[in-house]
Amino acid sequence: MNKQPCEPSLGADVEWFLYDAEDKNIVPACGLIGGTKEKPLPIGGRGYMVQEDNVMVEWNVPATHRWNNFANSISNAIGYVNDHLYDMYEERYNIVCRSGHKFLVSQLRSEQAQTFGCEPDNDAYVGGEMRQMREGIMGNYRSCGGHIHFGGDFQCPDFVAALFAELFIGVIAGVVSPKSPRKEWYGLPGIFRSKPYGIEYRSPDATWSDDRHLTELIGMYGMRCSEFLTNKSATQLRNTFRQMPW
């Protein structure tokens, strides 16, 4: 992939479930929110987007170059999505944060509810090898990702950047997803996608996004990671990489 040289940055796309106050239950978001991967809907401030992803509500925050803006962006996005829902349905729907939810089979009959991932992802622990989704692996369980986007002119291969992202977020910041069925596929360690601006680290679930302390930690250590990968030379990164007990 051709990379676009850029300054260190941090962003996120996060999936939450849709809660129906009338049914008092989580329901599929299909056809209720609007927006797609190709055409997300702008909400709130500049760079904030929302879309339907499978049965979840996915929202995006603009990339920031300052670590202390990240937590505020997450909080803003949650408010903007709920404002969007209120404008459409008043108090019937809002978004809720869960690692996963088991739906009824009858709720998952649409094509959208059976569509997983817009593109394959990669495993950093096997040199960035591409993974292919195994049919039927999720059953009627759906999970919410809290994907973190690291931007910068990285002086290393993308799979190495993903391993360092895991080191900064999972080990140093201590942001670890709880045990759930998501960890059997989407939540495995070292899962990422290459992006023109850097990488998308996909292992974490969404639960960090509902915790102000964790969003601040991710902002702090996530930006440090992007700066580390950009500002260190290839030789320095190579030497540090070889010292780590991956």
C-alpha positions, 0 to 999 in steps of 0.5 A, a space after each residue: 500500500 502506498 503511504 501518505 507521509 503525515 504527522 503523528 495522529 490518533 483516531 478511532 471508529 467504534 461500534 455500539 448497539 442500538 437500544 429500543 426503549 419501547 422493547 426494552 432490549 437491544 435491536 439491530 440497527 439495520 435501516 434505522 440509522 442511515 449511513 454506510 461504509 461508502 457514504 457515512 453520515 456527518 453528525 455534530 462537528 467536523 469529521 464526526 460520522 455515523 453509519 450502520 455496520 452489520 447490526 451495530 451503530 458505528 461512529 467515527 471521530 476525527 483524527 487528532 494530533 494532540 493526545 488530550 483531544 482524544 477523550 473529548 472526541 469520544 465523548 462528543 461522538 457519543 452525544 452526537 449519535 444520540 442527538 441524531 437518534 433523538 432528532 429521528 425518533 425522539 426518546 425511543 432509541 439510544 446507543 449502548 456500549 457492550 462487548 457483545 450481544 446474542 440476537 434472536 435468529 429472527 433478528 438476523 435474517 437480512 443480508 446486512 445482518 449477515 455481512 461481516 467486515 468490508 475487507 480482510 484484516 491481518 495478523 501481526 504475530 505471523 508477519 502481517 498475514 491476511 486472515 479470511 473470515 470463516 463462515 458461520 463463526 459468529 452464529 447469532 452473536 455480534 460484537 462491538 469493536 473499538 478500533 484505534 487508528 494510528 497515523 504517521 510516517 512510520 519507519 517500520 512495516 505495518 505488522 511491526 507498528 501493530 505489535 508496538 500499538 499492542 505494547 503501548 495500548 494493551 501492556 503499558 496503558 493496560 487497556 485489555 478487553 474482557 473475556 468474551 466470544 469476540 476474542 475467538 476471532 475479532 479480538 485476537 491479539 495483533 489484529 490490524 489493517 494497513 491504511 494510507 496514513 498508518 494502521 488500524 489496530 482492531 483487537 480491542 472491543 468497544 468497552 474502553 470507549 465508555 470509560 473516561 479514564 481509559 479513553 484518556 489513557 489511550 489518548 496519551 499512550 496512543 499518541 506516544 506510540 504514533 510519535 515513537 513509530 514516526 520519530 525513531 529511525 528504522 534502525 532504532 525501531 529494529 533494535 527495540 523490536 528485537 529486544 521484545 519477547 513477542 
